[in-house]
Amino acid sequence: MIKHNYLDHLRDSIREKNNNIAFKRKKWVQTNSYYYKQVLNTLNFIVEPNTSVLHLRCSTGDILNGLQCSEKVGIDDSENLIYEAKKEYSDIEFIHSSVEKFSLDRNFDYILVTSVEDVVDIKAVLDCIYLHSTEQTRVIILNYNYLWNPLVKLAEKTGMKIPQNLHNWISEKDVNSFLELSQFEKIINYRSILFPFNIPVLSWFLNKYLARLPILRRLTMLNFTIARKEAFEPKEHSVSIIIPCRNEAGNIEDAVTRIPKFGSHIEILFGDDKSTDGTADKVREMIAKYPDKDIKLYNGPGISKSENVWAGFDLAACDIVLILDADLTVIPEELPYFYEAITKRNGEFINGSRLVYPMHNNAMKLFNIIGNKFFSIAFSYILDRPIKDTLCGTKVMWRRDYQRIKKLRGTWGLTDRWGDYELIFSAAKLNLKIIDLPVHYYERVYGETKMTGRIQNGIIMLKMCWAALNKIKFH
């Protein structure tokens, strides 16, 4: 009872404080417009346009109003803040309620928690969020870096910041621990604002570039933690296996017969990219020979492997889409591992990695190995995620996520002939959980490699990395 009374007293004091500053809030936001603009820039980088968002501790609704979403709902326990929010933004739904115990009749694509320093029971908030989340929901928690505690207090005393007397300073590790306790999994952390004041050129350089560098990024003012719900319900899913082919007639039957049975249904789509060796006829032969298998043939555009794959993705009808190169250098027998990884929610974008197991004979040339190692380091820095193999053709994702990735195609500076960079960069931009899955890599037994012009392709890849550096790292 004593604990209960103490926590209620703390909640009442925080609510009273927020009620007292509610009518001054708009002025403070306008006075510190540069700071709030930086916060919104980061949030709009994280949050997909035309989605639904629930904002807990929404204050007067300025952040919610600045998000490019189609459905916006804000909750705050301060009646005065909610009054001001409704008065200013009549087109947004605002609800006066405790953020620790709320109930809505819908789920959201994104759930944002700000002013976490003013939350008395963080676990209660996350437990409630869990009930309003789906497997696709992304939870965003915004908190101050503890290193800024003295500077924030100084700013409040000198009138540079609205006095809030924040009672709760938590670290990034604390946030992660709270998430785990409420059955959420952290995907990534973004850090923002090295300098919260607007000095032309200097502020831009500090916050856009220096704030993203190793070590210095640890000194930034704000931490944005992106998390997803940990949920696993055993269920069988259907799989579309897209096999782009160009002059691979000798590998077609092996592909058909060696793909194991897994999932509730397998659809095999061969994309013939204007072959001259009878590949399409071989696929038709397999359709007649194995009527019990769901084999389809489609005509690729004859432009590049990536365009061939996109055509296959557009035709895919199953829950999961999977790419298997027709050269079968990544063996079909290991495809069930990809299915298991995605259906058990180990990841949402499963990227094959050929650089773990020893390679078979001359499966990969030395120059390709060196290039792959280099781009692995570059990707891992740009995306803040470990990526070991950037060009393995075998990748798996949910078809629903590909529909989101599709919207980002062609935005990475140059046309990606192979499609690997397009997929990885887009998956990272959408905050999908990306994991590498080690595969055995064998030398092809039929046909010739399509990976020619290595120097030219390397230059294209460098340019795409530069574009991704600016769009993801230095956004």
BELWOMO-V640535 format. One record per backbone hydrogen bond with DSSP energy under -1.0 kcal/mol. NH is the residue of the N-H (numbers start at 0). CO is the residue of the C=O. If there is no record, write none. Layout:
nh=<NH,NH>
co=<CO,CO>
This chain:
nh=<4,5,6,7,8,9,10,11,12,13,14,15,16,17,18,19,20,23,24,27,28,29,30,31,32,35,36,37,38,39,40,41,42,43,44,45,46,49,52,53,54,55,56,57,60,64,65,68,69,70,72,73,74,75,81,82,83,84,85,86,87,88,91,92,94,96,107,109,110,111,112,113,117,118,124,125,126,127,128,129,131,132,137,138,139,140,141,142,144,147,148,151,152,153,154,155,156,157,159,160,174,175,176,177,178,179,180,181,182,183,184,186,187,189,191,201,202,204,205,206,207,208,209,210,211,212,215,216,217,218,220,221,222,223,224,225,226,227,229,238,239,240,241,242,244,250,254,255,256,257,258,263,266,267,268,269,270,271,272,273,281,282,283,284,285,286,287,288,289,292,294,295,297,299,305,307,308,309,310,311,312,313,314,315,319,320,321,322,323,325,327,333,334,336,338,339,340,341,342,343,345,346,347,348,349,350,351,352,359,362,368,369,370,371,372,373,374,375,376,377,378,379,380,381,382,395,396,398,401,402,404,405,407,408,410,422,423,424,425,426,427,428,429,430,431,434,436,438,441,451,456,457,458,459,460,461,462,463,464,465,466,467,468,469,470,471,473>
co=<0,1,2,3,4,5,6,7,8,9,10,11,12,13,14,15,16,20,20,23,24,25,26,27,29,31,32,33,34,35,36,37,38,39,40,41,42,67,70,109,72,111,74,74,57,60,61,66,50,50,52,92,54,94,77,78,79,80,81,82,83,84,88,71,73,75,131,51,137,53,139,55,114,115,120,121,122,123,124,125,128,129,108,226,110,224,112,222,220,144,145,147,148,149,150,151,152,153,154,154,170,171,172,173,174,175,176,177,179,178,227,225,225,223,221,199,198,200,201,202,203,204,204,205,208,209,213,212,214,215,192,191,142,189,140,187,138,184,182,264,319,266,321,268,270,247,250,251,252,253,254,236,238,293,240,295,242,297,244,271,277,278,279,280,281,282,283,284,285,289,292,267,269,271,416,303,304,305,306,307,308,309,310,311,237,396,239,394,241,243,324,330,331,333,334,335,336,337,338,339,340,340,432,432,395,434,393,436,440,359,364,365,366,367,368,369,370,371,372,373,374,375,376,377,378,349,320,318,397,398,400,401,404,405,407,418,419,420,421,422,423,424,425,427,426,348,350,352,328,449,452,453,454,455,456,457,458,459,460,461,462,463,464,465,466,467,468>
